[in-house]
């Protein structure tokens, strides 16, 4: 039995770091199957886990919105306290284009005891929907590096952390590579299958698509690269890839949004999401990456101190529930 239970239907580093910080038992259920198989299986497993563990507090991740709704139902029936870690994509499903899903998401905010979000703007949104929210940015992860590293092929190597989601300007990154010298190589992570059909230029020689790789191999790329890039078209979205870059001690190229600029305040180069601007940001970071790496190390220490304060605040909320 566990007093605190954390449930997620995907593998995502934020779940691991936050669940560890709040001493919650983590269950990850990332089933690779069609939705009509996946949902019945993970719903049943979730119910069984809650019955087995009988926690006082249930933490769950949104997305999945289905998991969030299920968690609301379970918590209501079993009289558990529910805390949902809501990401941007959970609060605004399908990039906010579905009125029905947006309404469901807003009701989840209202029905949840406490919603965790990554920045103040999202906190204000949750509270505007009748919910109670607390801000906890991603904790900087503790990354274990394999003893056998890899050697990357460029004179300057950038790991672009990408899931090939609709909010990520991956076409612009590919076009930016064509504007750079061949000695600068960009490694794009994530499963790119079916995503290159709309690319209107040949894939540049200085782009390498890693495809989906296990976490251990991904960490090797983090350790070997000279800089990390993480980009989004969402205004109020903090990026897991940027946190991972900080943890690896690498300078980071990130989208120039208010939320990202306010949080990632040191060791970063900011860019617009178009090919020319991305190429310019890469040229800017190349001669400065050693200096920026030092800034990142200092920034990491500050982030860890801030995380401890955020967790203390969460514990205060939980004690009052």
C-alpha positions as CSV (number, residue, x, y, z in Angstrom):
1,X,0.0,0.0,0.0
2,X,1.1,3.6,-0.7
3,X,-0.2,6.8,0.8
4,X,0.7,8.6,-2.4
5,X,0.2,7.1,-5.8
6,X,1.3,8.7,-9.2
7,X,-0.2,7.3,-12.4
8,X,0.7,8.1,-15.9
9,X,-0.2,6.5,-19.3
10,X,3.1,7.5,-20.9
11,X,6.8,7.6,-20.2
12,X,7.8,11.1,-19.5
13,X,10.7,12.3,-17.4
14,X,8.6,14.9,-15.5
15,X,6.5,12.1,-14.0
16,X,9.6,10.4,-12.6
17,X,11.2,13.5,-11.2
18,X,8.1,15.0,-9.6
19,X,6.8,11.7,-8.2
20,X,10.2,11.1,-6.6
21,X,10.2,14.6,-5.0
22,X,6.7,14.1,-3.5
23,X,7.5,10.5,-2.4
24,X,4.7,9.0,-4.5
25,X,4.8,5.5,-5.9
26,X,4.9,5.7,-9.7
27,X,3.1,3.5,-12.1
28,X,3.9,4.1,-15.8
29,X,1.6,2.4,-18.3
30,X,2.8,3.2,-21.8
31,X,1.0,0.5,-23.9
32,X,1.8,0.6,-27.6
33,X,-1.4,-0.6,-29.1
34,X,-4.4,0.7,-31.0
35,X,-6.7,3.0,-28.9
36,X,-9.5,0.4,-28.8
37,X,-7.1,-2.0,-27.2
38,X,-5.0,0.4,-25.2
39,X,-7.7,2.3,-23.4
40,X,-9.6,-0.7,-21.9
41,X,-6.4,-2.2,-20.7
42,X,-4.9,0.9,-19.1
43,X,-8.3,1.9,-17.6
44,X,-8.7,-1.6,-16.0
45,X,-5.0,-1.6,-14.8
46,X,-5.5,1.9,-13.2
47,X,-8.6,0.8,-11.3
48,X,-6.8,-2.3,-10.0
49,X,-3.8,-0.4,-9.0
50,X,-5.8,2.2,-7.0
51,X,-7.7,-0.6,-5.2
52,X,-4.5,-2.5,-4.5
53,X,-2.5,0.5,-3.2
54,X,-5.5,2.3,-1.5
55,X,-3.7,5.7,-1.4
56,X,-4.8,8.8,0.4
57,X,-3.5,11.0,-2.5
58,X,-3.8,10.1,-6.2
59,X,-1.6,12.0,-8.6
60,X,-2.3,11.6,-12.3
61,X,-1.0,13.2,-15.5
62,X,-3.1,15.2,-18.0
63,X,-2.7,14.3,-20.8
64,X,-4.2,11.8,-21.1
65,X,-7.5,13.6,-20.7
66,X,-9.1,10.2,-20.4
67,X,-6.9,9.4,-17.4
68,X,-7.7,12.7,-15.9
69,X,-11.5,12.0,-16.2
70,X,-11.0,8.5,-14.9
71,X,-9.0,9.9,-11.9
72,X,-11.8,12.3,-11.1
73,X,-14.3,9.5,-11.1
74,X,-12.2,7.2,-9.0
75,X,-11.4,9.9,-6.5
76,X,-15.0,10.9,-6.2
77,X,-16.2,7.3,-5.6
78,X,-13.4,6.4,-3.2
79,X,-13.1,9.8,-1.5
80,X,-9.4,10.1,-2.3
81,X,-7.7,13.4,-2.7
82,X,-6.8,14.1,-6.3
83,X,-3.9,16.1,-7.7
84,X,-3.5,16.3,-11.4
85,X,-0.3,17.4,-13.1
86,X,-1.7,19.2,-16.2
87,X,0.5,20.0,-19.1
88,X,-0.3,22.5,-21.8
89,X,-1.6,19.8,-24.1
90,X,-3.9,18.6,-21.3
91,X,-5.4,22.0,-20.6
92,X,-5.8,22.7,-24.3
93,X,-6.5,19.4,-26.1
94,X,-5.8,19.3,-29.8
95,X,-4.1,22.7,-29.5
96,X,-7.3,24.2,-28.1
97,X,-9.3,23.6,-31.4
98,X,-12.0,21.4,-30.0
99,X,-14.7,23.2,-28.0
100,X,-16.0,19.9,-26.6
101,X,-12.6,18.8,-25.3
102,X,-11.8,22.2,-24.0
103,X,-15.0,22.1,-22.0
104,X,-14.2,18.7,-20.6
105,X,-10.7,19.9,-19.7
106,X,-12.1,22.9,-17.9
107,X,-14.5,20.7,-15.9
108,X,-11.5,18.5,-14.9
109,X,-9.9,21.7,-13.5
110,X,-13.0,22.4,-11.5
111,X,-13.5,18.9,-10.2
112,X,-9.8,18.3,-9.2
113,X,-8.7,19.1,-5.6
114,X,-5.4,20.6,-6.9
115,X,-3.9,21.1,-10.3
116,X,-0.1,21.3,-10.8
117,X,1.0,23.5,-13.7
118,X,4.4,24.7,-14.9
119,X,3.9,28.5,-15.0
120,X,1.8,31.3,-13.6
121,X,-0.2,31.9,-16.8
122,X,-1.5,28.3,-16.7
123,X,-2.3,28.7,-13.0
124,X,-4.4,31.7,-13.8
125,X,-6.2,29.7,-16.5
126,X,-7.0,26.8,-14.1
127,X,-8.3,29.2,-11.5
128,X,-10.5,31.0,-14.0
129,X,-12.2,27.7,-14.6
130,X,-13.0,27.3,-10.9
131,X,-10.0,25.1,-10.0
132,X,-7.2,25.5,-7.5
133,X,-3.7,25.4,-8.9
134,X,0.0,25.5,-7.9
135,X,3.0,26.2,-10.0
136,X,5.8,23.6,-10.1
137,X,8.2,23.8,-13.1
138,X,9.9,20.6,-14.1
139,X,12.6,19.6,-11.5
140,X,16.0,19.3,-13.1
141,X,16.4,15.5,-13.6
142,X,19.2,13.5,-12.2
143,X,20.6,11.8,-15.3
144,X,22.8,8.7,-15.1
145,X,25.2,8.5,-18.0
146,X,26.3,5.1,-19.4
147,X,30.0,4.5,-19.1
148,X,30.3,3.8,-22.9
149,X,29.6,7.1,-24.7
150,X,29.3,7.9,-28.4
151,X,31.2,10.2,-30.7
152,X,29.1,12.5,-32.9
153,X,30.2,13.3,-36.4
154,X,30.1,17.1,-36.7
155,X,32.6,19.8,-35.7
156,X,29.6,21.2,-33.7
157,X,26.8,18.9,-32.8
158,X,23.2,20.0,-31.7
159,X,20.6,17.6,-30.3
160,X,17.2,18.8,-31.2
161,X,14.8,17.2,-28.7
162,X,11.7,16.6,-30.8
163,X,8.6,14.4,-30.5
164,X,7.3,15.5,-33.9
165,X,4.2,16.9,-32.3
166,X,2.1,19.6,-34.0
167,X,3.5,22.4,-31.9
168,X,7.1,21.7,-32.9
169,X,8.6,23.6,-35.9
170,X,10.7,20.6,-37.1
171,X,10.4,21.6,-40.8
172,X,11.9,24.9,-40.0
173,X,14.8,23.2,-38.2
174,X,15.5,21.0,-41.2
175,X,15.4,24.1,-43.5
176,X,17.7,25.9,-41.0
177,X,20.3,23.1,-41.4
178,X,20.4,23.7,-45.1
179,X,21.6,27.3,-44.3
180,X,24.4,26.1,-42.1
181,X,27.9,24.8,-42.8
182,X,28.0,21.0,-43.2
183,X,30.4,20.8,-40.2
184,X,27.5,21.8,-38.0
185,X,25.3,18.7,-37.5
186,X,21.8,18.6,-36.1
187,X,20.5,15.3,-34.6
188,X,16.7,15.2,-34.4
189,X,15.3,12.7,-31.8
190,X,11.9,11.1,-31.9
191,X,9.8,8.9,-34.2
192,X,9.7,10.8,-37.5
193,X,7.7,8.1,-39.5
194,X,5.2,9.8,-41.8
195,X,6.3,13.3,-40.9
196,X,8.6,14.1,-43.9
197,X,6.0,14.0,-46.7
198,X,5.4,17.7,-46.6
199,X,9.1,18.7,-46.5
200,X,9.7,20.8,-49.7
201,X,13.5,20.4,-49.8
202,X,15.8,17.4,-49.8
203,X,16.9,16.3,-46.3
204,X,20.2,18.2,-45.8
205,X,23.4,16.1,-45.3
206,X,24.0,17.7,-41.9
207,X,20.7,16.4,-40.5
208,X,20.6,13.0,-38.8
209,X,17.2,11.6,-37.7
210,X,17.8,9.3,-34.8
211,X,14.3,7.8,-34.8
212,X,12.9,6.5,-31.5
213,X,15.8,5.5,-29.3
214,X,15.8,4.0,-25.8
215,X,16.4,6.4,-22.9
216,X,19.9,5.0,-22.3
217,X,20.9,5.8,-25.9
218,X,19.2,9.2,-25.8
219,X,21.3,10.1,-22.7
220,X,24.4,9.2,-24.7
221,X,23.4,11.9,-27.3
222,X,22.8,14.4,-24.5
223,X,26.3,13.7,-23.1
224,X,28.0,13.9,-26.5
225,X,26.4,17.0,-28.1
226,X,27.7,20.5,-27.8
227,X,24.2,22.1,-27.4
228,X,20.6,21.2,-27.0
229,X,17.6,22.7,-28.9
230,X,14.0,22.6,-27.8
231,X,11.3,24.6,-29.6
232,X,7.5,25.0,-29.4
233,X,4.8,27.2,-31.0
234,X,2.9,27.2,-27.7
235,X,3.1,30.4,-25.7
236,X,2.8,29.0,-22.2
237,X,4.7,25.8,-22.6
238,X,7.9,24.9,-20.7
239,X,10.0,22.2,-22.5
240,X,11.2,19.0,-21.0
241,X,14.1,18.9,-23.5
242,X,15.3,22.3,-22.2
243,X,15.4,20.9,-18.6
244,X,17.3,17.9,-19.8
245,X,19.8,20.2,-21.5
246,X,20.3,22.0,-18.3
247,X,20.8,18.7,-16.4
248,X,23.4,17.7,-19.0
249,X,25.2,21.0,-18.6
250,X,24.6,22.0,-22.2
251,X,23.7,25.5,-23.5
252,X,20.2,25.5,-24.8
253,X,18.5,27.1,-27.9
254,X,14.8,27.7,-27.1
255,X,11.9,29.5,-28.6
256,X,11.6,33.1,-27.6
257,X,8.3,33.1,-25.7
258,X,7.6,35.0,-22.5
259,X,7.2,31.8,-20.4
260,X,10.5,30.3,-21.6
261,X,12.5,33.5,-21.4
262,X,11.3,34.1,-17.8
263,X,12.2,30.7,-16.6
264,X,15.3,29.8,-18.6
265,X,17.0,33.0,-17.8
266,X,20.7,32.0,-18.2
267,X,22.8,29.9,-20.5
268,X,20.3,30.0,-23.4
269,X,19.9,31.5,-26.8
270,X,16.4,32.5,-27.8
271,X,15.0,32.2,-31.3
272,X,11.9,32.7,-33.4
273,X,10.5,29.5,-35.0
274,X,11.6,30.1,-38.6
275,X,14.6,28.7,-40.5
276,X,16.6,31.9,-40.8
277,X,16.2,32.8,-37.1
278,X,17.1,29.2,-36.0
279,X,20.2,29.2,-38.2
280,X,21.2,32.6,-36.8
281,X,20.8,31.3,-33.2
282,X,23.0,28.3,-34.0
283,X,25.7,30.5,-35.4
284,X,25.4,32.6,-32.3
285,X,25.8,29.7,-29.8
286,X,28.7,28.0,-31.5
287,X,31.5,30.4,-30.4
288,X,29.9,31.0,-27.0
289,X,28.9,27.5,-26.0
290,X,31.7,27.0,-23.4
291,X,30.8,30.2,-21.6
292,X,27.1,29.4,-21.8
293,X,27.8,26.0,-20.3
294,X,29.2,27.6,-17.2
295,X,26.1,29.8,-17.0
296,X,24.0,26.7,-17.3
297,X,25.7,25.0,-14.4
298,X,25.0,28.0,-12.2
299,X,21.4,28.1,-13.4
300,X,21.0,24.4,-12.6
301,X,21.9,25.0,-8.9
302,X,19.4,27.8,-8.7
303,X,16.7,25.6,-10.3
304,X,17.3,22.9,-7.7
305,X,16.9,25.4,-4.9
306,X,13.6,26.7,-6.4
307,X,12.3,23.2,-6.8
308,X,12.8,22.5,-3.1
309,X,10.7,25.6,-2.3
310,X,7.9,24.6,-4.7
311,X,7.7,21.1,-3.1
312,X,7.5,22.7,0.3
313,X,4.6,24.7,-0.9
314,X,2.9,21.6,-2.4
315,X,3.3,19.8,0.9
316,X,1.6,22.7,2.7
317,X,-1.4,22.5,0.3
318,X,-1.6,18.7,0.9
319,X,-1.5,19.1,4.7
320,X,-4.5,21.4,4.4
321,X,-6.6,19.0,2.3
